[in-house]
Amino acid sequence: MTAEQKEKILEILKSWYETPFIPSLHGKAIKRRYADCVSFPIAVYTELGIIKGEMKLPEYNSKFCGSYAFKQLIDGIQSLGAQQIWAKETRFIELIPSLEVGDLIVCSIGAGCHHLCIYAGNEWIVDCYPPAVRQRSVNFKLIHKTAKYVFRFKN
């Protein structure tokens, strides 16, 4: 991302704060009305202009989306031109110093539940997790335990 895009994404992220979490929206987030952990980042990247048109998301629900839906989600992210910069070969905590604003962190608990969050700099992420979109420390235990991939969007 360019410096301008990084600045813009921070503004966009803040504009989503307190949007209520509603599970299993299948990509249908609406700012200040509802989002889930997958639809929220997709909406942010769309507003930023990285996603043009509509991204086809796999049908999933927040509890039982399965490994096939997870593969579809990863394929969809890569189809947008995002470059995988990390996979669970090393500990996530070792990656934190090299994260950049706008990086997409993909988490998964087995084949069942998947979670996306956006790195906002200074060891903060923004995600949609009950009860709503909010900023939290990247050191949140759930992120450390479940992070599987990190993707970066290039200019």
C-alpha positions as CSV (number, residue, x, y, z in Angstrom):
1,M,0.0,0.0,0.0
2,T,1.1,3.5,-0.6
3,A,1.6,6.0,2.3
4,E,-1.6,7.7,1.2
5,Q,-3.6,4.4,1.3
6,K,-2.2,3.6,4.7
7,E,-3.4,7.0,6.0
8,K,-6.8,6.5,4.4
9,I,-7.3,3.0,5.7
10,L,-6.8,4.3,9.3
11,E,-9.6,6.8,8.7
12,I,-11.8,4.1,7.3
13,L,-11.1,1.8,10.2
14,K,-12.1,4.5,12.7
15,S,-15.3,5.2,10.8
16,W,-16.4,1.5,11.4
17,Y,-15.8,1.6,15.2
18,E,-18.8,0.3,17.2
19,T,-20.5,-1.3,14.1
20,P,-22.3,-4.2,15.8
21,F,-21.2,-7.8,15.2
22,I,-23.8,-10.0,13.6
23,P,-22.6,-13.5,12.7
24,S,-22.7,-15.1,9.3
25,L,-23.4,-12.1,7.0
26,H,-21.7,-13.6,4.0
27,G,-20.0,-10.3,3.0
28,K,-22.9,-8.0,3.6
29,A,-21.4,-5.5,6.0
30,I,-23.0,-2.0,6.3
31,K,-21.1,0.6,8.2
32,R,-22.6,1.5,11.6
33,R,-25.4,-1.1,11.1
34,Y,-23.7,-4.6,11.1
35,A,-20.7,-6.6,10.1
36,D,-19.0,-9.9,10.9
37,C,-15.3,-10.7,11.1
38,V,-15.0,-11.6,7.4
39,S,-17.4,-9.0,5.9
40,F,-15.8,-6.1,7.8
41,P,-12.3,-6.2,6.3
42,I,-13.7,-6.9,2.8
43,A,-15.9,-3.7,3.2
44,V,-12.9,-1.7,4.4
45,Y,-10.7,-2.8,1.5
46,T,-13.6,-2.1,-0.9
47,E,-14.0,1.4,0.5
48,L,-10.2,1.9,0.1
49,G,-10.5,0.9,-3.5
50,I,-8.4,-2.2,-3.3
51,I,-11.4,-4.4,-4.0
52,K,-13.2,-3.3,-7.1
53,G,-16.7,-4.7,-7.6
54,E,-17.9,-7.5,-5.4
55,M,-15.7,-10.1,-3.8
56,K,-17.3,-13.6,-4.0
57,L,-17.2,-15.0,-0.5
58,P,-17.9,-18.6,0.3
59,E,-21.1,-19.5,2.1
60,Y,-20.1,-20.0,5.7
61,N,-21.5,-19.5,9.1
62,S,-19.4,-18.3,12.0
63,K,-19.3,-21.7,13.8
64,F,-19.1,-24.4,11.1
65,C,-17.7,-23.0,7.9
66,G,-15.3,-25.9,7.2
67,S,-11.9,-26.3,5.6
68,Y,-13.3,-26.0,2.0
69,A,-14.8,-22.6,2.8
70,F,-11.5,-21.6,4.4
71,K,-9.6,-22.5,1.2
72,Q,-12.1,-20.5,-0.8
73,L,-11.6,-17.5,1.5
74,I,-7.8,-17.7,1.1
75,D,-8.1,-18.1,-2.7
76,G,-10.4,-15.1,-2.8
77,I,-7.9,-13.0,-0.8
78,Q,-5.1,-14.0,-3.2
79,S,-7.3,-13.3,-6.2
80,L,-7.3,-9.7,-5.1
81,G,-3.6,-9.4,-5.5
82,A,-2.7,-9.8,-1.9
83,Q,0.7,-11.3,-1.3
84,Q,1.1,-13.9,1.5
85,I,3.9,-12.6,3.7
86,W,3.6,-15.1,6.5
87,A,2.2,-18.5,7.2
88,K,2.2,-20.4,10.5
89,E,5.9,-21.6,10.1
90,T,7.2,-19.3,12.8
91,R,5.6,-17.8,15.9
92,F,3.2,-14.9,15.2
93,I,4.9,-12.8,17.9
94,E,8.1,-12.8,15.9
95,L,6.3,-11.3,12.9
96,I,4.8,-8.3,14.8
97,P,7.7,-5.9,14.2
98,S,7.5,-6.3,10.4
99,L,3.7,-5.9,10.1
100,E,2.5,-2.8,8.2
101,V,-0.7,-0.8,8.4
102,G,-3.3,-2.5,6.3
103,D,-1.9,-6.0,6.5
104,L,-4.7,-8.6,6.7
105,I,-4.3,-11.2,9.5
106,V,-6.2,-14.5,8.9
107,C,-7.0,-16.6,11.9
108,S,-8.5,-20.1,12.1
109,I,-9.5,-22.4,14.8
110,G,-9.3,-25.8,13.2
111,A,-11.7,-26.2,10.2
112,G,-14.5,-24.6,12.1
113,C,-14.2,-20.9,12.8
114,H,-12.3,-18.3,10.8
115,H,-11.5,-14.7,11.7
116,L,-10.0,-11.7,9.8
117,C,-8.4,-8.6,11.2
118,I,-6.5,-5.6,9.9
119,Y,-3.2,-4.3,11.3
120,A,-3.5,-0.7,12.3
121,G,0.1,0.0,13.4
122,N,1.8,0.4,16.8
123,E,0.8,-3.2,17.7
124,W,-2.9,-2.6,17.2
125,I,-5.5,-4.4,15.1
126,V,-9.0,-3.6,14.2
127,D,-11.5,-6.4,13.9
128,C,-15.2,-7.2,14.2
129,Y,-15.5,-9.5,17.2
130,P,-18.5,-9.5,19.6
131,P,-19.9,-7.1,20.5
132,A,-18.7,-4.8,17.7
133,V,-15.9,-3.4,15.5
134,R,-13.1,-2.1,17.7
135,Q,-9.4,-1.7,18.1
136,R,-7.5,-4.1,20.3
137,S,-3.9,-5.1,20.9
138,V,-2.3,-7.4,18.4
139,N,-1.1,-9.2,21.5
140,F,-4.7,-10.4,22.2
141,K,-4.2,-14.1,23.0
142,L,-6.8,-15.3,20.5
143,I,-4.8,-13.7,17.6
144,H,-1.5,-15.2,18.8
145,K,-3.0,-18.7,19.1
146,T,-5.0,-18.8,15.9
147,A,-3.1,-16.6,13.3
148,K,-2.5,-18.7,10.2
149,Y,-1.6,-16.3,7.5
150,V,-0.8,-12.6,6.9
151,F,-1.4,-11.0,3.5
152,R,-0.2,-7.6,2.3
153,F,-1.7,-5.6,-0.6
154,K,0.8,-4.0,-2.9
155,N,0.5,-0.7,-4.7
